[in-house]
Amino acid sequence: MTRFLVVLSDVRPVGAQVRDERACPERRRQVVGANSREAADRIAGAFAALGMVRAGRQRVKVIAVGRRRRVLPAERG
């Protein structure tokens, strides 16, 4: 079963040198879990209505976690 995380994070300044999320992730303000994509989209929509997001100082991300890799019949050993 795929779960989703909705992340509200700060936007880096334009002059920031490192833009790699894996090496230096943006500072998280809020993280909420959801069991379905529809629920995650509704939460993300609520976050997107916030003034800081609308002003471009924060951003909303929906991330799928726990997704199982689908094994095709040709890949089985």
C-alpha positions in Angstrom: 0.0 0.0 0.0 1.3 3.4 -0.9 1.2 6.1 1.7 1.8 9.8 0.9 3.5 12.6 2.8 2.4 16.2 2.4 5.3 18.5 3.2 5.2 22.2 3.7 8.7 23.6 3.5 10.5 26.9 3.2 11.8 28.0 -0.2 15.6 28.6 -0.4 16.8 32.1 -1.3 17.6 32.6 -5.0 21.3 33.0 -4.3 21.7 29.6 -2.5 24.5 27.5 -4.1 23.2 24.1 -3.1 19.9 23.1 -4.8 20.2 19.3 -4.2 17.3 18.1 -2.1 19.2 14.9 -1.1 22.3 16.7 0.1 20.7 19.8 1.7 16.9 19.5 1.9 14.7 22.6 2.4 13.6 23.2 6.0 10.3 21.5 6.7 7.5 23.4 8.5 4.9 20.7 8.6 4.6 17.1 7.5 1.3 15.2 7.3 0.7 11.6 6.3 -2.2 10.4 4.2 -3.4 7.0 3.1 -4.7 7.9 -0.3 -3.7 10.3 -3.1 -7.0 12.0 -2.9 -6.5 12.8 0.8 -3.0 14.0 0.2 -4.2 16.3 -2.6 -6.9 17.8 -0.3 -4.3 18.5 2.4 -1.9 20.0 -0.2 -4.7 22.2 -1.4 -5.3 23.5 2.1 -1.6 24.2 2.5 -1.5 25.9 -0.9 -4.2 28.4 0.4 -1.8 29.7 3.1 -0.5 33.2 2.6 3.2 32.2 2.8 2.7 29.6 0.0 0.8 32.0 -2.2 3.5 34.6 -1.6 6.2 32.1 -2.8 8.1 31.8 0.5 6.9 28.3 1.2 6.1 25.3 -1.0 3.9 22.2 -0.8 5.2 18.8 -1.9 3.3 15.5 -2.1 5.6 12.5 -1.8 4.7 8.8 -2.3 6.4 6.6 0.3 6.2 2.9 0.8 5.5 2.2 -2.8 6.2 -1.4 -3.8 8.2 -2.0 -6.9 6.1 -3.9 -9.4 7.8 -7.1 -10.6 7.1 -8.0 -14.2 6.9 -11.7 -15.0 10.1 -11.5 -17.2 12.1 -10.2 -14.2 11.3 -13.1 -11.9 14.2 -15.5 -11.5 
